[in-house]
Amino acid sequence: MEWVFIVSFAIVLSASTGIRAFLPLTITALLAKFEIMSFLQTTPFINYITDDRVLYFLIAATLIEIISDKVPALDNFLDGVYSLVKPVLSFVSTYGIFCGNLELWQTAIISITLALASTSVAMGTKGTVRLISTTTTSGIANPLISTVEDLIVAFKMIIGVTFIWTLPILALISVIFAIFIAFVILKIVKFENLKAFFESNTK
């Protein structure tokens, strides 16, 4: 049964990382540091992120990310930077969660899949919302949206880690959301291709 929670945690963490690069991992590290986390407590992954030096770095990186994301123009620039950081951080975190419990190739495949699927979908959704906000409100609404993103990520991670029975529910929601977004994108792409086909044949 513990594997259900471990896999669910990996999904929730990777999806949350797509919105905030460091906040999900920092919350996990803090809850584990104060022994609020009821699973994975003695694994190498948790031991590493609760090391004081790593924890201080995560807290500093989180504060920088949260504060800078409230500054119009700078937030969009950082989104571009974090688009490279988030999948890597998701991969490393997921790899750490499963490392030692699975074969290395299995761990790598799972980590890559989550980094490309769950994290990327969350990044794409956030980027779309931020683009719409920037173009329609000239970036004025971006700080408010950023604050909502902070609260959503913090809520998911705190609830999921503190009350582990919620992890499978949160993971299922993340998976359904990812499938829905992928379906919408596929529909849009098909529509655009079909539109281009008719336009080229009517000229």
Buried (B, 14 or more C-beta within 10 A) or exposed (E): EEEEBBBBBBBBBBBBBBBBBBBBBBBBBBBBBEEEBEBBEEBEBBEEBBEEEBBEBBBEBBEEBBEEBBBBEBBBEBBEEBBEBBBEBBBBBBBBBBBEEEEEEEBBEBBBEBBBBBBBBBBBBBBEBBEEBBEEEEBEBBBEBBEEBBEEBBEBBBBBBEEBEBBBBBBEBBBEBBEEBBEEEEEEEEEEEEEEEEEEEEE
